Amino acid sequence: MIRFEQVTKRYPDGTTAVDDLSLEVDEGELVTLVGPSGCGKTTTMMMVNRLIEPTAGRIFLGGKDIATVDPVRLRRRIGYVIQQVGLFPHRTVLDNTATVPYLIGWKKTRARARAAELLDLVGLDPTTYGPRYPDQLSGGQRQRVGVARALAADPPVLLMDEPFGAVDPVVREQLQDEFLRMQEAVRKTVLLVTHDIEEAVRLGDRIAVYGQGRIEQFDTPGAVLGTPATPYVAEFVGADRGLKRLSVTEIQPSDLEQPPTARLDEPAGRAAARLHREGARWAVVLDAEGSLHGWVGADALGAGGVVRDHAHRMNSWVPVGAPLKQAFGVMLQHDAGWVAVLDGARFLGVLTPAKLHEALRRSVDADARGISRGQVSFDSVADA
C-alpha cells in the first residue's frame, strides 16, 4: 500500500532529515515509527501526504507515484491525525467530523450521517456530542473526534502524528484501547509516529525504530524487544525490554499446566480421596460443561456433601490469547500463584510464574530463529 524507494530529505542548510529510506507498509497494516525527537520519523510521515517533498527517491501509494498526483486531491484521500487535533472551534463536533466529506462534495445529509456513524465508532454518542463545540469536550474526547474526522471520507491510509501524546496516561491507555478496537473493525493502513516505545509496541503490527534519519530495525514488536538488531536499538528499547515483551507475547494453550479438577456435583469424599492419591492440596472446580466455577481446597472436602458446597469463587483468570503481561498483572493483583486460562467460559489450564517465564523464553527464541514457539525446545524451569 505504501512504498518508499531510496527516499531522502535534505534541507538547504545541509541537514539530512531522512537518508536513503526504503520501506514498505502492507495494506491494512499498522506500522509505528518510533525514535527520539529530530530523528526523521515525522518527516517520513509528512512526505506521504506531500506536506514535505522529498529531495530524492519516490513514494508510492497503492502502486502510484504520489509525485504525479495533485497534492490537494492526494490529501483528501489520506486521513491525518495530529497531537493537538486542530478542530475548528466555531463548528460543532458533527460538522467538524464531516469536514472532508463537505470538501469533496458530499451532500450535507450524507456527510452528517457518515459523521454520526464515525462518532459512534469512536465511542461518542452523536446525539449527545454531535451538537457540542470543541471547547465543551475533554482532551480525550477531542482526540476521538480527530480520529473520526480523519476517517470520515473512508480513506485507505491514515497518518497519525503523536495522536495520544497530549492527554494524561490513563486517558491515553483508554484511547489506545479504543483505537485498537476500531482498527480491528476498519483495517486501515496506518503510519503512526510516536517517541514512546511502549506505545509503539502496544499498537504496531510492525515497528520502525529510527536512528538519525535511518531505520535501525523494522520488525514485529516481539522481534524488536527480543532480538534488537543493533546496540542502538537495544539501548533505545531499554534494559527492561523483557518486561515490555510480556505485553506482546500471547498466552497459548501449550503454555499451560493441567492441575487436578473436580466437578461441582461430585461427592466431596470421592474428590478428596482422588486429590489425596495425587498428592494435590487443591483442585479447579468445573461445571458439567467444563466451564470454570472456582477452586476448592482438599482439606475442605472432608466435611462431606458435594464439591459445590465447599468451592470458592475464582477471581484470577484471563482469556487464552491475552498477553502475558495481563496474566502477570492478575497474579500480582490477587496475590495468586497461578491464573486460570479460559476459552470463553471453558477452562483450558493454568499459567504459573514458571510457565509464564518459559513462554517468554520460547517467544524470544522463536523470533531469533525464525520458527514457531511450538518448535522451541529447552529444559523448562518448571521441570527443574
C-alpha positions in Angstrom: 0.0 0.0 0.0 2.8 2.5 0.9 6.3 2.1 -0.5 9.4 4.3 -0.1 12.2 3.8 -2.6 15.5 5.3 -1.6 13.8 8.4 -0.2 16.0 11.3 1.1 15.0 14.6 2.6 17.9 17.1 2.8 17.3 20.8 3.8 19.2 23.8 2.3 21.3 24.1 5.4 22.7 20.6 4.8 20.6 18.8 7.4 19.6 15.4 6.3 16.3 14.5 8.0 15.7 11.2 6.1 18.6 9.4 4.5 18.0 6.8 1.6 14.9 5.3 3.2 13.4 2.2 1.6 10.3 0.9 3.4 7.1 -1.0 2.5 3.8 -1.0 4.5 1.3 -3.6 3.6 -2.4 -2.9 3.1 -4.3 -3.0 6.4 -1.1 -2.9 8.5 -0.4 -0.6 11.4 3.2 0.5 11.4 4.6 2.6 14.2 7.6 4.9 13.6 9.4 5.4 16.9 12.6 7.2 17.8 13.9 10.3 19.6 13.0 13.9 18.6 14.6 15.0 15.4 15.3 11.5 14.1 13.1 11.9 10.9 10.0 9.9 11.7 7.6 12.8 11.4 9.3 13.9 8.2 8.8 10.4 6.8 5.1 10.5 7.5 4.6 14.0 6.2 6.2 13.1 2.9 3.4 10.6 2.3 0.8 13.4 2.0 3.3 15.8 0.4 3.3 18.3 3.2 7.0 17.8 2.8 8.5 17.0 -0.6 11.4 14.5 -0.7 14.8 15.6 -2.1 15.3 12.3 -3.8 13.6 8.9 -4.2 10.0 8.0 -4.8 7.0 7.2 -2.7 4.1 5.0 -4.0 0.6 4.9 -2.6 -1.5 1.9 -3.9 1.1 1.4 -6.6 1.0 5.0 -7.9 3.8 7.5 -7.6 2.5 10.3 -5.4 4.6 12.9 -7.2 2.2 12.5 -10.1 -0.9 13.2 -8.0 -2.3 16.7 -7.2 -1.4 17.3 -3.6 -4.8 18.6 -2.6 -6.6 15.6 -4.1 -4.0 13.3 -2.5 -4.5 14.7 1.0 -8.3 14.3 0.7 -7.7 10.6 0.2 -5.5 10.3 3.3 -6.7 10.6 6.9 -4.5 12.8 9.1 -4.5 13.0 12.9 -2.2 15.3 14.8 -1.4 15.6 18.5 -3.3 18.9 19.0 -6.2 17.6 17.0 -6.9 21.0 15.2 -10.7 21.1 15.4 -12.4 24.2 14.2 -13.7 26.0 17.3 -16.7 27.6 15.6 -18.1 24.4 14.2 -20.0 21.7 16.0 -18.5 18.3 16.6 -20.7 16.8 13.9 -19.7 19.4 11.4 -16.0 19.1 12.3 -16.2 15.4 11.7 -17.9 15.9 8.3 -15.2 18.4 7.1 -13.6 16.3 4.4 -16.9 14.9 3.0 -18.1 18.5 2.7 -14.9 19.4 0.9 -15.1 16.6 -1.6 -18.7 17.5 -2.5 -20.9 15.1 -0.4 -24.4 16.3 0.2 -24.9 17.6 3.7 -27.3 14.8 4.8 -24.9 12.1 3.6 -21.9 13.8 5.2 -23.6 14.2 8.6 -24.9 10.6 8.5 -21.3 9.4 8.0 -20.0 11.7 10.7 -22.6 10.4 13.2 -21.7 6.8 12.3 -18.0 7.5 13.0 -18.6 9.4 16.2 -20.4 6.3 17.4 -17.5 4.1 16.2 -15.0 6.1 18.4 -17.3 5.8 21.4 -19.1 9.2 21.3 -22.9 9.2 21.1 -23.6 11.5 18.2 -26.9 12.6 19.7 -25.1 13.8 22.8 -21.8 15.0 21.4 -22.7 16.0 17.8 -24.2 19.4 18.7 -21.4 20.3 21.1 -18.4 22.5 20.3 -14.8 21.5 20.8 -14.3 23.7 23.9 -17.1 21.6 25.5 -15.1 18.4 25.2 -12.3 16.9 27.3 -8.9 16.4 25.7 -9.6 12.7 25.2 -12.9 13.4 23.6 -11.3 15.9 21.2 -8.7 13.2 20.2 -11.6 10.8 19.4 -13.2 13.5 17.2 -9.9 14.0 15.4 -9.7 10.2 14.6 -13.4 10.2 13.5 -12.8 13.2 11.2 -9.7 11.6 9.7 -11.8 8.5 8.8 -14.9 10.4 7.5 -14.3 10.1 3.8 -13.2 6.4 4.2 -9.5 7.0 3.2 -7.4 3.9 2.6 -4.5 5.4 4.6 -4.3 7.0 8.0 -1.4 9.1 9.1 -1.1 9.8 12.9 1.4 12.1 14.5 1.7 11.6 18.2 -2.1 11.2 18.3 -2.4 10.4 22.0 0.5 12.4 23.4 -1.5 15.4 24.7 -3.6 13.5 27.3 -2.8 12.0 30.7 -1.6 8.4 30.9 -4.9 6.9 32.0 -6.9 8.5 29.1 -4.0 7.7 26.8 -4.4 4.0 27.5 -8.1 4.2 27.1 -7.7 5.9 23.7 -5.2 3.3 22.6 -7.6 0.5 23.5 -10.4 2.3 21.6 -8.2 2.8 18.6 -7.1 -0.9 18.5 -10.8 -1.9 18.7 -11.6 0.5 15.9 -8.7 -0.7 13.8 -10.0 -4.3 14.1 -13.2 -3.0 12.5 -11.9 -0.7 9.7 -8.4 -2.2 9.0 -6.9 0.9 7.6 -3.2 1.2 6.5 -1.7 3.3 9.3 1.6 5.1 9.9 1.7 6.2 13.5 4.5 8.4 14.8 5.5 8.2 18.5 8.5 8.7 20.7 7.2 6.2 23.2 8.5 2.6 22.7 5.7 1.2 24.9 3.0 2.8 22.7 4.8 1.6 19.6 4.9 -2.0 20.9 1.3 -1.9 22.0 -0.2 -0.6 18.8 2.1 -1.6 16.0 1.9 -4.7 13.8 5.5 -3.8 12.9 7.8 -1.1 14.4 10.3 1.0 12.5 13.0 2.1 15.1 14.7 5.3 13.8 18.3 6.4 14.5 19.3 9.6 12.9 17.5 9.8 9.6 17.7 6.0 9.1 15.7 3.0 10.3 17.9 0.8 12.6 15.3 -2.0 12.7 12.0 -2.7 11.1 10.3 -5.8 12.5 7.5 -7.1 14.7 7.3 -5.8 18.3 8.3 -9.2 19.7 11.4 -9.3 17.5 12.4 -5.7 18.3 12.2 -6.4 22.0 13.6 -9.9 21.9 16.4 -9.6 19.4 17.4 -5.9 18.9 19.3 -5.6 15.6 21.9 -3.1 16.8 23.3 -1.8 20.1 21.4 1.5 19.4 18.1 -0.4 19.3 18.9 -2.4 22.4 19.6 0.9 24.3 16.5 2.6 22.9 14.1 -0.1 23.9 15.6 -0.3 27.3 17.1 -2.8 29.7 13.6 -3.8 30.7 12.7 -4.9 27.2 11.9 -8.4 28.6 9.1 -6.9 30.7 7.9 -4.9 27.7 7.8 -8.1 25.7 5.3 -9.5 28.1 2.7 -7.1 26.5 3.2 -8.6 23.0 3.5 -12.3 23.8 0.2 -14.1 23.8 -0.8 -16.9 26.1 -1.1 -20.2 24.1 -2.6 -23.5 25.2 0.8 -25.1 25.1 2.0 -22.7 27.8 -0.5 -24.2 30.4 -0.3 -26.7 33.2 -3.2 -29.1 33.8 -4.0 -29.1 37.6 -6.4 -31.5 39.3 -10.1 -30.7 38.7 -13.3 -31.6 40.4 -16.9 -31.4 39.2 -19.5 -29.3 41.0 -21.8 -32.2 41.8 -19.1 -34.7 42.5 -19.3 -36.2 46.1 -16.8 -34.4 48.2 -15.4 -37.5 49.8 -14.6 -39.1 46.4 -13.0 -35.9 45.2 -10.9 -35.7 48.4 -9.7 -39.3 48.0 -8.6 -38.6 44.5 -6.7 -35.5 45.4 -5.1 -37.3 48.2 -3.9 -40.1 45.9 -2.5 -37.4 43.5 -0.8 -35.5 46.4 -2.8 -32.4 45.5 -3.8 -29.8 48.0 -6.4 -28.1 45.8 -8.4 -28.5 42.6 -10.1 -26.3 40.0 -13.8 -26.7 40.1 -15.7 -27.1 36.8 -19.3 -27.5 35.9 -20.7 -30.3 33.7 -19.8 -28.4 30.5 -16.2 -27.8 31.6 -16.7 -24.2 32.4 -14.8 -22.6 35.3 -16.7 -22.3 38.6 -13.9 -21.8 41.1 -11.5 -23.8 43.3 -11.6 -26.0 46.3 -9.0 -27.0 49.0 -8.5 -30.7 49.5 -8.9 -30.3 53.3 -12.3 -28.7 53.0 -13.7 -31.7 51.1 -13.5 -33.9 54.3 -16.7 -32.2 55.6 -18.9 -34.2 53.2 -21.6 -33.2 50.8 -20.7 -32.3 47.2 -17.9 -30.2 45.8 -20.3 -27.3 45.2 -20.7 -26.9 49.0 -17.1 -26.1 49.5 -16.0 -24.3 46.3 -14.6 -20.8 46.3 -15.0 -18.1 43.6 -12.1 -17.8 41.1 -11.1 -14.2 40.5 -7.7 -14.8 38.9 -8.3 -15.8 35.3 -7.6 -14.5 31.8 -8.7 -15.4 28.3 -6.4 -17.5 26.0 -4.6 -15.2 23.6 -4.3 -12.4 26.2 -0.8 -11.0 26.7 1.5 -12.5 29.3 1.5 -9.0 30.9 -2.2 -9.3 31.6 -1.7 -12.6 33.3 1.2 -11.3 35.4 -0.8 -8.3 36.5 -3.7 -10.6 37.6 -1.2 -12.7 39.6 0.0 -9.7 41.4 -3.4 -8.1 41.9 -4.8 -11.3 43.6 -1.5 -12.4 45.1 -2.0 -15.7 43.2 0.5 -18.4 42.4 -1.3 -19.1 39.1 -4.1 -17.8 36.9 -6.8 -19.9 35.2 -6.9 -19.5 31.4 -10.3 -19.7 29.6 -11.5 -20.1 26.1 -14.8 -18.3 26.5 -16.1 -19.9 29.7 -14.3 -23.3 29.0 -11.3 -24.0 31.3 -8.1 -24.8 29.4 -5.5 -24.9 32.2 -3.5 -22.7 34.5 -0.5 -20.4 33.9 2.1 -20.4 36.6 5.1 -18.0 37.1 7.4 -20.7 35.8 5.3 -21.4 32.8 5.0 -17.6 32.1 8.8 -17.3 32.1 9.1 -20.3 29.8 6.5 -18.9 27.4 8.5 -15.7 27.3 11.8 -17.6 26.6 10.1 -19.6 23.9 8.8 -16.5 22.2 12.2 -14.8 22.2 14.0 -17.9 20.9 11.3 -18.5 18.2 11.8 -14.9 16.8 15.5 -15.2 16.9 15.5 -18.5 15.0 12.5 -17.7 12.7 10.4 -20.7 13.9 7.2 -21.1 15.8 7.0 -21.2 19.6 6.0 -24.9 19.4 9.2 -25.8 17.7 11.4 -24.4 20.5 12.8 -27.0 22.9 14.8 -26.4 26.1 14.9 -27.5 29.7 12.0 -26.0 31.4 12.3 -24.1 34.7 9.1 -25.9 35.7 10.7 -29.3 35.2 13.9 -28.5 37.1 
